[in-house]
Structures are given as C-alpha cells and as structure tokens.
C-alpha cells in the first residue's frame, strides 16, 4: 500500500520516483530535483505515520469538520475511540456542547455521551492536547469545576447547544462520569483516558486532513 504522505504528493503534483540516487517530482511544470537522502527520509517518515494514522484518517475524511482550531482533531479522535466503549446503537457522542445562561456563554463541554433512549448523559469529557500536560490537566479540572458549579447553582437556566440529537437540559446531567482525555502517555500524568496517538501524530493527522480538504478530496465544514 502506498504511504499516506506520498499518496498526497502524487495526487497533488504527479508521480514520485523513489528508486535511484535522485527523486523526480512532477509538478505540472518544470521538474524539481531532490537528493536521494531527502527522498529516503520522506519515504521512511511517511511509512511510519501511515501505519499509525491511516485508519483514523479514513474514518475522519468524510466528516465536515473545521480542523483549523488545533483542539478539534483531538476531540474527533476521542469521539472515534470512545465509540468502542459506547457504541452508536446505544449512545450518541456529542463534540463541542456549549452551555450558556441568559444568552451569555459560560463554557463548552468537549465530549458529551448520552443514551439514545433517555438522553441521559453518562460521560462528560474534557479533551486537551497540549505539550504541557500538567497545565492541560489543571485547565481540564477548572473547566469541569466551572460546569459543575453552574449546574448546581443555575441548572434550570442553562441552555445547551449541541450538534447531534435532541437538545440537552440540566436534568440530563444528573450523574455523569467526568473524565480528562489527552494524547498517548497522558494517563501517567494524571489524565483518565489516553488517546491512541502521540501529540506529534495527532498534529500530523490534522495537517493531512486540512490539506485534503483544501484539495477538495475530503469533506469540508
């Protein structure tokens, strides 16, 4: 199978020739020459990323999501991963549920999982993909505390805005599980759930999806 990054290059610019001492890349105009060292690095790095992120790339390419906000890629990958435990025939996983009081936005819940039949919320997740995992965990805890305080003090007045399923109301959040989610290795730093990918891989996936959208080969928001 052709490595993912080379697939994009060949789609966008024409055929790539790796054998030999010089790689030729046709760009619809003058031929540009790259040394074999560069070609080898590109080939190896593309193969590594393809092994890791190809399945999730294919799962996300038809979703019309705006990946310009950096955190969006991590939220979407978290959604896919959580469907393994919360299958779609029983649950709906909402990404980016805003909540407001008296037309003033208080915050946003990154992940909200609810039962399809009752709309009862079973999990609320804060997703953070930061280099500073300590700071990220503090931020996730602050956001969780703010939501719980708002729910306790102003529950009936809260307006939720979700993108999937019927609207939420405060009573749907009676006893959810609250979790903090971040990149691979974050559980060792106090998070509750690891994503299956490193921060570097997640950012690489984001760039591939943005490029694919720009070329009209992936769904756009």
Protein Blocks (a to p, Z undefined) as FASTA:
>chain_A
ZZfklmmmmmmnopcdfehjbdcddehiacddddfklmmmmmmmmmmmmmmmmmmmmmmm
mpccdfkbmmlmmmmmmmmmmmmmmcfklbccdehiacdeehiafbdcfbacddfklopa
fbdcdddddfblmlmmmmmmmmmmmmmmmmmmmmmmpccddfedjdddfklmmmpcdddd
ddehklmnopabdcfbdfklmmmmmmmmmmmmmnopaccZZ
